[in-house]
Amino acid sequence: MKTATLGPAQRAEALARMAERELDILVVGGGVVGAGTALDAATRGLSTGLVEARDWASGTSSRSSKLIHGGLRYLEMLDFALVREALKERGLLLERLAPHLVKPVPFLYPLQHKGWERWYAGSGVALYDGMSISSGHGRGLPVHRHLSHKRALRVAPCLKKDALVGALQYYDAQMDDARYVATMVRTAAAYGAQVANRARVVGFLREGERVVGARVEDVEAGGTYEVRARQIVNATGVWTDDTQALIGERGQFHVRASKGIHLVVPKDRIHSTTGLILRTEKSVLFVIPWGRHWIIGTTDTDWDLDKTHPAASSADIDYLLEHVNSVLATPLTRDDVEGVYAGLRPLLAGESDATSKLSREHTVAHPVPGLVVVAGGKYTTYRVMAKDAVDEAVHGLDQRVAECVTEDVPLVGAEGYKALWNARARIAARTGLHVARIEHLLNRYGSLADELLELVVADPSLGEPLTGADDYLRAEAVYACTHEGARHLDDVLTRRTRISIETFDRGTRCAREVAELMAPALGWDAAQVDKEVAHYQKRVEAERESQRQPDDLTADAARLGAPDIVPL
């Protein structure tokens, strides 16, 4: 299969092609559900378009806990169907669809009561493992184990001795959520989908009651395209109601936003060989291994302010630090925090006022002819949501359409990944890069790492690490623009890499170097480089200021002090 590239020329061509002839399916929204829907439709043989107002995964899908998990806490809510479905998807992603991107991760659950709690929690985790194995896709993960107090402290010396009487250790999986979405968009494009980011739907085309297309604004170059489609899928997450309002329809359900924030701290601040899962009064708190860092999260609070740039307040940060410090022998302070990010979960509104009680189930509806809406759900089950959305859209097409095949369609980079992993020492010797660098590339790009190595062969300076962000090679900044659809500095520092949350300077130290690497690929002059760097610095300043504010209102106002990047 020919691997698609998402450079500037391909984006312009995709927009032109979408406007040329009527599509079978136009998907609005470039998060995990929208990208999954485009891949599902394209692999059924349908002519497919995908448009995203900002960058791929720029909303919820880049700001999650980075976990692919069955939802252990949903067992306690007796939501067995949701857990079973999610565990099957977890296994598929680990074993078949994206082994280069989705990796096992261990978690320790400290027990605080003798006797009953070990039986109660142990029964739940045993059921979790059993449901995983019975799905037919769960044999790749180790099963849970019971640990004594002494063994638990050996595995996680960071814990206070009196914070537990013993522990359970079990496995889930994790991924880089934004990288996953960008890879899925490339996979959809490889199967024929026309895809364009920075392409905003500003209105819908109607013939009577029927929606027959969308007006799409090219945010970068200006101009508006009329894109006609037999069916449109609204997969805009927390923006679902806003998108529905463009046709004067509120829709059959309402989506509420719940804010979750995460902290990133260096690996050496928490001495543990395993992740942690802690029970809080409202939900659960994760301490998740993340390369040379830990991710700590999350909160769960209602949010009705700016959806584009949800802000973390000082109170949010204090909440996470207070809860994690309740079990750590050496407490964390504000000075230990490298990065902070906030995201919004799209929850289907229910009767309960507490967002943590709202449904993580998804819903698909056909509110008017020609328009399908999909909302809710969780990252792990994106493929099921996409299948249901396309199934619903197919009802509006007067033709026989193949069944969903995405259960058997690996993402680009998956094929050949394991063979290259086995040969990583030989690749390192051939390229002159350290084997750790090759492992890093393989776990971010899979077999597509060869494309980056070709850049390094052509220009050896691209094999050097970025200044102040030496986990990443200079080649990755270039590749993000030529192959992965990055259009601005923020796209590279925040989503194609994670420099914005993995460095104490939040990426400002390497911002100019990265912008200058991007410039030739995107046709920037010196003035545009300056503009990109200045915009990014203002963004970081606004985020830091918001994180000093006492509450959501003041944090939101501070974050909005930095405007979005203006078009080229």
N, C-alpha and C positions, 0 to 999 in steps of 0.2 A: 504494500500500500504506500502511495506517495504521501509523505508527510507535508502538511500545509504549513506555510509560513505566514505570520500575521504582521508584515511590515507595512509601511505607509502606502505603498503602491497597491498592495492587496486590499487594504481597507477602502481606498478610493474605488477600486474596481468592484468590490462587493456592494457598495452603496449604489453604484451605477447599474449593476446587474439586477439588484432588487427592484429598482424603479422601471426596468425594461419590460418585464412581463409578470403576469400574476403568479404569485407563489401559492403553493398548497397551504403552507403554515408560516406565519410570521410570529416569532416569539419576542415579547417585549420584556426585557430584564435580563441582565447578564450576571446574575448570581448563580449559585450552585443549581437551583431548580430550573432557571431559564436555560443555562448551558446544558443541563441534563435533558431538558425537553427538546432542545435543538438537536442533540445527538440522537435521541430516540426517534424523532421524526425523520432525520436524514437517513438513518440506518433502516428505516422501513421503505425507503425509496421515494419519499415525498420531497418535493422541492421546498426548501426551508430557508428562512431568513432569521437572523438574530440581531437585535439592536439593544444597545445599552447606553443610557444617558451619560454616564461617567466612564469609569474604567471597569474592566472585568473584576467582579467580586469586591467592588469598592464599598458596598454596604455591609450588611450582616455577614456575608460569606467570607470576609477577610478578618473578622473580629470575634471569632468564636473561641471556644476553649481548645481548639485544634484536636478534638477527640472524635474518633469513630467508635461509638460505643452502643451497647444494647440498651442502656438506661437502667442501671441496676436499681435506682430508686423507684422506677415505675413498677417494679415487682411489688414493692410495699403498698402501692396504690392498687394492686391486683390487676394492672393493665397488661395481662399476659400476651395479648395479641400484638401490642406495640413492641414489647420486648422481643418476642419471637421473630417478628419481621425485621427489627433492627439487627439482631444477632445474625440472621441469615445474610443481610447486606454486609455486615462487618466481615464475615467470612469470605464472601465473594470478592470484596475489595482487597483483602489481604492476600488471597490465594490466586485470584485470576485477573481481576480488572486493573489493579494498580499496585502490584507488589513493590514497585520502585518508590511509591509515594506514601503508602500506608504501612505502618510498622507497629509491632507489638509493644506495649508499654505496661510495666508492672505497677500495681498500686497496693499500698499497705493500709488496711483499715484497723486503727487502734481500738481495742476493746476496753471499756471502762468499768464493766461490771462482771464479776465472776459468775460462772454457771450459766444462767439463762441467756445472757447476751451472746455468748459463743454459740450456743445452740440455735438461737434465733437468727443471728447474722450468718452463721455457717450454713444453715438450711437454705437461706436466700441465695448465697453465693454458689452453693452446690446445685440449686435449681437453675441458676444462671448458666453455669458450665454445662449442665445437662441439656438445656434448651439449645445452647450453641452447638453441641455435638450432634443433637438430633436434627438440626437444620441441614446437616450434610456438608456444612462448610466451616466447621469449628475445630477441626483437628489440628490446625496449625498453631494453636496457642496452648501453653501449659495450663493445667488445671490448677485450681486454688489450693492453698495449703494453710494449715493451722500452725501458728508460731507461739511459742511460750514467751513470757515477758523478756527473758534473757536473749532469746534468738531474735525477737523483734528489735531490741535495742542494738543488736549486732548488725542487722540489716539497715536500720535507721538510727544511727547514734545521735542524730539531731534532736530526738524526742526527749522531753523531760521524763525522768524515771517514774514519776508518780502520775504521768498522763495516760498510762495504760496498764492493764493487767496481763495483756497478751495481745495477739493481733491475728488478722487473716490477711493473706496476700493473694491477689487474683490479677488477671490480665485483661486489658482492653487494647485498643489501638489508637494511634494518632497520625496526623498528617499536617502538612502546611496547607491550610484551607485555601488561601488565595492562589497558591501554586497549583493546587488540585483543579480549581476552576479554570485557570488559564490553559492548563493541559487538556481539559475536557473541551474547551472552545476550539482548540487546535484539532482535536480529534473529530469534532463535528465538521469543521472546515475540510478536513481530509476526506470526509465522506460526502462532500458536496454542498454543505450549508454555506450560505453567504453570511458573513459575520462582520459587524462594525461596532466598535465602541465609540464613545463621544458622539453618539447619534441618538438624539432625544425625540421621543414621540411627543408632539405638541397638540395632536388632535387626531380624531378618527374620521374616516370616510364612511358615509352611510348612504344607502339606497333604501328609502323607507325605513322599516324597522331594522334592517340588516346592516351589520358592520361589514364593510367590504375592503377595508384597508386602513392605513395610517399615514398621517403627515409626519415625516421624520426630518428633523433639523440637524444638519451637519454642524455640530458645535465647534469644530476645528476650522473648517474652511468657509463656513457660512453657506447659506442656501438651504432650501427645503425640498425634499423628495416626496412624491406620492408613491407609496408602496402598497400595491394591491395584493390581497391574499384572500383565499377562500375561507380560511379560519385564522383567527388571531388568538394567541394565548397570552394572557396577562399573568406574568410570573414576577411581579415587582415587590414581593415581600411586604415590608412595612409601608411601602408606598401604594399598596393595592387599592385602598380607598381613593387616593389621589388620582390614580390612573382611571379608575371607574368613573370618577367625576367628569373626565373629559368627554364622556358620552352621556352625561346627565343621569347616570345610574349609580346608586350607592351599592347595588348588588344585594345578594341574598344573605350575606354575612358581613361581619365587621372585623377588621384586624387591629388589634391593639399592640403597641410596642412596649416591650419590657427591656430595660437597660441592664446590661451586664458588663462590669468592668473587670479588667485583669491587670495584675502587676507582673513585671518581669524583673528578676533579680539574678545576679551571677551565681554560677554553680557552687562556688566555694562558700557562699553564705549559708547554705543548708547542707549539712553533712549526711547524705543518705544515698543508698544505691537503688532506691525505689521511689516511685511517686507516692503521694499520700492522698487519702480521701477522708475528710473529717465531716462529721455531722454538725450542722448549725441549727439554731432555733427555727430557721425558715426553710433551709434546703440542705445542700451539701457544699463543701469547699474542697477544691482540688489543688494539690501541689504537683505540678506536672513536669517531668524532665523535658528539657527543650534544648538539645545540643549542649552548649556551654552555659546554659541558663536554666532557670526554673520559671514556669508560669504559675501564678497563684490567682485563683478565681473560683467562683464569680459571685457578683451581686445579682439581685433580681428585684428591680423596682420599676414601678410604672413610669412611663416617659411620654410626655405630650408636647415637648419642645422641638427644636430643630432636628429633623430626621437625618439630614445629610452628615452633620458633624456632632453626634452625641458626645457630651462632655462628661468627664469624670471629675467629681468634686473632691474637696479635701475630706469630706465626711465619708465618701465611698472608699477612699484609700485607707482612712483610719479604720473603717469597718473590717477590711480584709486583713490589715496588719494586726488588729486586736484579736481576730479569730485564729489566725495562724500562730501568733505568739502564745496563745493559750496552751499550745502543746510543744513549743520549741524551747530547748534548754538555753539557747543563745538567741534572744529575741531579735527580730529585724527592726530597722529604723527607716525613716524616710530616706536617709543617705544611702541605703542599700538598693533603692529602687532605680533600675536603669530605665525602664520603660513602663508606660501606662497606656492601655487602649480601652475604648468603650465601644460596645456594639449593641444593636437592638434586635431582640428576638421578635419575629412576627407571630403573635399568638391569636388564635381565634377567640374572640370575646365570648365569655360565658356569664353565668350568674354571679360568680365569685368576684370580689374586689381585689383579691390577692393574685398578682400576676403569676406567682409560683404555682397556683392551683388551676390556671387556665390550660386548655388542652394543647398538647403537642401533636395531636392528630392533625392530619391535613384534610382539606376539603377541596373538591373540584365542582364547579358550577358552570352552567351555560346561561347567563342572565338574559342575554339577547342573542338572536341568530347571528352567527359569525364570530362570536366572542366567547372564549372559555377563560375562566379564572381559576387559578390554583393558589392556595395559600395555607399557611400553618406548617405543621411538620417539623422535622429536625434534620440536620445536615446528613446524618447517617442514612436516612431513608430517602434521599433526594431521587434515587433511580426509580423507586416505586411511585413517588409523586409525579415524576416526569411521564412514566408509563400511563398513569391514570389520566393525566392531562391530555396526552396524545390520543388515548382511547376515546376520550370525550369529544375531542376535535374531529376524529374520524367519523363520528356519527353525522357530522355535517357535510361530509364529502360524499358525493354520489359515485363512489367507486369502491372496489374491493382493495383493502389495504392490508399488507402483511402484519402479522402479530409482532409485538415487541421482541427485539433480539439483543437488547443491551446487556443481558445477563452473560452473553458470550462475546462481547465486544471489548477487548482490553483497550485502555487509553494508550495514546502514542507514548512510546518510551518503555512500555511494559514488555513488548516482544524482544527477546534477547537480553533482557536485563540480568537475569540470573547467570547466564553464561559470561557476560562481561564482568559481573561481580566476582566470579570465580577467577577471572583473568586480570583482576585489578593490579596485582603486583607487576605483571608483564606490561600492562598499559602504562604504569608509572615509569618503568624502566625505559620504555620506548619514547615517552613524551618528556622525560626529565622532571616531571612533577612528582611531589611526594605522594605516597600511596594514600595518605589521609585526604589529600586534595581530590584524588580520583574517587574515593569513597563518597566524599561530599558531592561531587558532580553526579555520580550514579544515583545517589539518593534524592537528588533534586530533579534530574532530567532523564534518568533511566538510560536506555540505549541512545537517546538523543544527545547524550554527553559527547558523542563523536562529533557532532556539529560544533560544539564549543571548542573541542580540541583542534578542529580544523582552523578556527579563528586564531588560536594560539600558534599553530604552525606557521600561518601566514604572517603573524605579527607577534613575536615572542614577548613583547612588552605586555600583551594582554594576559599572559600567564602569571603576572605579578599580582599580589593581593592589593586590594584597595587600601589607601592610607586611612588608618583609624578604624577600619572595619575588615580586618585581615582574615575573617572567615570566608570572604567572598573574593573571587578573582575579578580583575578588570574586564575580562571577556564577558562576564555575566551581565554587566551594564550594557554592553554593545548588543549582545544576543537578545536582551529584553526588548530592544527597539526593533531589531531586524526580524525577529522570529515570534515574539510573544505579545505584540500589540501595545507595548508601552509608548505613551505619547508625551509624558511629562516626567520631570524629575521625581515628583511625588509618587508616581506609579512605580518607579524602580526602587526607591528607598523604603517605601511602605509595603508594597505588595509583591513585586518580582523578587525582591530580597526582603529581609526583616530588619534592616539596619536601623530603621526609625525607632524600634523598640529594644534593640539588642546592644545599644551603646549608650553610655551616660550622656554623650553630647547629642543624642537623638538623630545622628546622621549629619549634623551641620559641618563636622570637620571634613567629611569626604564629599560634601554636596557639590562643590565646584569641580572636583576631579570627575565625578560621575556625569555631571552636566556636559563637561567637555568631551567625554567619551561618547555621549549620546548625540552630540551636535552633528557630526558627519552623517550619521544614519538618518537623522530627522531633518537635515537641511537647515539647522539653526545657524544664525550669525552670532557675533559676540554679544550683541544687545539682547538677543533672546536667552543666551546662556546667563547673562546677568539677571534678567527678569526671573528666570526659573529659580536661580539660587536665592534671590531676594524673597520670592514668594515662599519658598520652602522654609527659610529662616523665620519669616513672619508666622508661618503655620506653627512651627515649634514653639515660638515665643507665646503665641495665643494658647496653645495647649498647656504649656507650663503655668501660665497665668490662671487658666480655668481650674487647674488642679490645686491652686492655692485658695480657691473660693469655698465658702462654707456650705453652699447648697446648690441644687440643680439650676435654679433661676440665675444666680450670679455666675455659675460656671458656664452656662449656655451663652450668656451675654459676653463673657470674656472670650470664649472660643470663636464666636462670630466676629471678633475683632479682626481676624485674618480672612480676607476675601478669597474666593476660589481663583485658580489660575485663569487668566483671560485667554481667549483663543489666540492662536498664532497670528 
